[in-house]
Amino acid sequence: MSDAAQQPETADGELGSAESHFTTEAKGEPTAPGRYVNVDELTPVEFLPGLGFRPVQGQKAMTNFVTFAPGAEAPRHVHEEEQIVVVLDGEFTFDLDGDVRVMRKGDVAVVPSWVPHGAWTTDSHCTELDVFSPPRQSLLKLAEAQAAGAVAPAEPAAEAEEA
């Protein structure tokens, strides 16, 4: 293996290293205190029945732990925020601008700004992680409204079928 393969070049032309990657020399002031979040303790936000969102917001990025019940659908849509989708468990069908694939644990889709995409499950469930940059404003607004009691959570898919 060559030295170049072991030490990739950075944008400024310098070679990267573990030492530079894990530096303790601050090049600025912290913008906020760090925090820990237990995703299992977050109340899911639902736009649609069977589609639960548990967002965790940073200052310039956001993660969203998403659960799809069997038969749930995130309709095809577009948004300004970049999105990276990582399947954590189960499977779903993902439409990335007409390229439709079944995604399973470990599969990743990269969705640039304004690219049409959507996803659905059939008879299985899916848990996936979305990463947004910048944070997805429509999701944050819904989470805030539900927390304030201004919007009722969507009825879970199983309960909707029984009603």
C-alpha positions as CSV (number, residue, x, y, z in Angstrom):
1,M,0.0,0.0,0.0
2,S,1.5,3.4,-0.9
3,D,1.9,6.3,1.5
4,A,-0.7,8.3,-0.5
5,A,-3.3,5.6,0.2
6,Q,-2.5,5.7,3.9
7,Q,-2.5,9.5,4.1
8,P,-5.2,11.0,1.9
9,E,-4.7,14.5,0.6
10,T,-6.9,17.2,2.1
11,A,-8.6,20.1,0.3
12,D,-5.7,22.4,1.0
13,G,-3.2,20.0,-0.5
14,E,-1.8,18.7,2.8
15,L,-1.8,15.0,3.6
16,G,-4.3,14.0,6.3
17,S,-3.3,11.9,9.3
18,A,-4.9,10.5,12.4
19,E,-3.0,13.1,14.4
20,S,-4.6,16.0,12.4
21,H,-8.0,14.3,12.4
22,F,-8.1,13.8,16.2
23,T,-6.5,17.1,17.1
24,T,-7.2,18.7,20.5
25,E,-6.2,22.2,19.2
26,A,-9.4,24.2,19.0
27,K,-9.6,26.6,15.9
28,G,-12.6,28.4,17.4
29,E,-15.0,28.6,20.3
30,P,-17.5,25.9,21.0
31,T,-20.9,27.0,19.6
32,A,-23.0,25.1,22.2
33,P,-22.6,22.4,24.9
34,G,-22.7,18.8,23.8
35,R,-25.6,16.6,24.9
36,Y,-26.7,13.0,24.9
37,V,-30.1,11.8,23.6
38,N,-31.8,8.4,24.1
39,V,-33.8,7.9,20.9
40,D,-36.1,5.3,22.5
41,E,-37.2,8.0,25.0
42,L,-38.3,10.4,22.2
43,T,-42.0,10.5,21.3
44,P,-42.4,9.8,17.6
45,V,-43.8,12.6,15.5
46,E,-46.2,11.4,12.7
47,F,-47.1,13.1,9.5
48,L,-48.9,10.0,8.3
49,P,-50.2,6.9,10.0
50,G,-47.5,4.2,10.4
51,L,-44.7,6.6,9.7
52,G,-42.9,7.7,13.0
53,F,-40.2,10.4,13.1
54,R,-37.8,10.9,16.1
55,P,-35.7,13.9,15.1
56,V,-32.5,14.9,16.9
57,Q,-31.3,18.4,16.0
58,G,-27.8,19.9,16.0
59,Q,-27.0,23.4,14.9
60,K,-26.2,22.7,11.3
61,A,-27.4,19.1,10.8
62,M,-30.2,16.8,12.0
63,T,-30.7,13.1,12.3
64,N,-34.2,11.6,12.1
65,F,-34.9,8.0,13.3
66,V,-37.8,6.9,11.1
67,T,-40.0,3.8,11.6
68,F,-42.2,2.5,8.8
69,A,-45.0,0.1,9.9
70,P,-46.0,-2.5,7.3
71,G,-47.9,-0.7,4.5
72,A,-46.7,2.8,5.4
73,E,-45.7,5.2,2.8
74,A,-43.6,8.4,2.6
75,P,-45.1,9.9,-0.7
76,R,-42.7,11.1,-3.4
77,H,-41.5,14.6,-2.5
78,V,-38.7,17.1,-2.8
79,H,-37.0,19.5,-0.4
80,E,-34.0,21.8,-0.3
81,E,-32.1,19.9,2.5
82,E,-29.6,17.2,1.5
83,Q,-30.6,13.8,2.9
84,I,-28.7,10.6,3.5
85,V,-30.9,7.6,4.3
86,V,-29.4,4.6,6.2
87,V,-31.5,1.5,6.7
88,L,-30.9,0.1,10.3
89,D,-33.4,-2.7,10.3
90,G,-36.0,-4.4,8.1
91,E,-36.6,-3.2,4.5
92,F,-38.5,-0.8,2.4
93,T,-38.7,0.2,-1.2
94,F,-37.1,3.5,-2.1
95,D,-37.7,5.6,-5.1
96,L,-34.7,7.9,-5.9
97,D,-35.7,10.0,-8.9
98,G,-37.2,6.9,-10.7
99,D,-34.4,4.5,-9.6
100,V,-36.6,2.2,-7.4
101,R,-34.8,-0.4,-5.2
102,V,-35.5,-2.5,-2.1
103,M,-33.2,-1.3,0.6
104,R,-32.2,-3.5,3.6
105,K,-30.0,-3.1,6.7
106,G,-26.8,-1.4,5.8
107,D,-28.0,0.1,2.5
108,V,-27.6,3.9,2.0
109,A,-29.2,6.4,-0.4
110,V,-27.8,9.9,-0.9
111,V,-30.5,12.4,-1.9
112,P,-29.2,15.8,-3.1
113,S,-31.3,19.0,-2.8
114,W,-34.5,19.0,-4.8
115,V,-34.2,15.3,-6.1
116,P,-37.6,13.6,-6.1
117,H,-37.8,10.6,-3.7
118,G,-40.2,8.5,-1.6
119,A,-40.4,5.2,0.2
120,W,-42.9,2.5,1.3
121,T,-43.1,-0.8,3.0
122,T,-45.3,-3.7,2.0
123,D,-45.7,-6.5,4.6
124,S,-42.5,-5.7,6.5
125,H,-41.4,-2.9,8.8
126,C,-38.4,-0.7,8.4
127,T,-36.3,1.4,10.7
128,E,-34.0,3.9,9.0
129,L,-31.9,6.9,9.9
130,D,-32.1,10.2,7.9
131,V,-29.4,12.7,8.1
132,F,-30.3,16.2,6.9
133,S,-28.2,19.2,6.3
134,P,-29.3,21.8,7.1
135,P,-32.0,20.6,9.5
136,R,-35.4,19.8,7.9
137,Q,-37.6,22.7,8.9
138,S,-41.0,21.2,8.1
139,L,-40.2,18.3,10.5
140,L,-39.0,20.6,13.2
141,K,-42.2,22.7,12.9
142,L,-44.4,19.6,13.2
143,A,-42.5,18.3,16.2
144,E,-42.8,21.7,18.0
145,A,-46.6,21.8,17.2
146,Q,-47.2,18.3,18.5
147,A,-45.2,19.0,21.6
148,A,-47.3,22.1,22.2
149,G,-50.5,20.2,21.7
150,A,-51.5,22.3,18.6
151,V,-51.5,19.2,16.3
152,A,-52.7,15.8,17.2
153,P,-50.4,12.9,16.4
154,A,-51.4,10.8,13.4
155,E,-53.4,7.7,14.3
156,P,-51.2,4.6,14.2
157,A,-51.8,2.3,11.2
158,A,-53.1,-0.6,13.3
159,E,-55.6,1.5,15.2
160,A,-56.7,3.2,12.0
161,E,-57.6,-0.2,10.5
162,E,-59.6,-1.2,13.6
163,A,-61.6,2.0,13.6
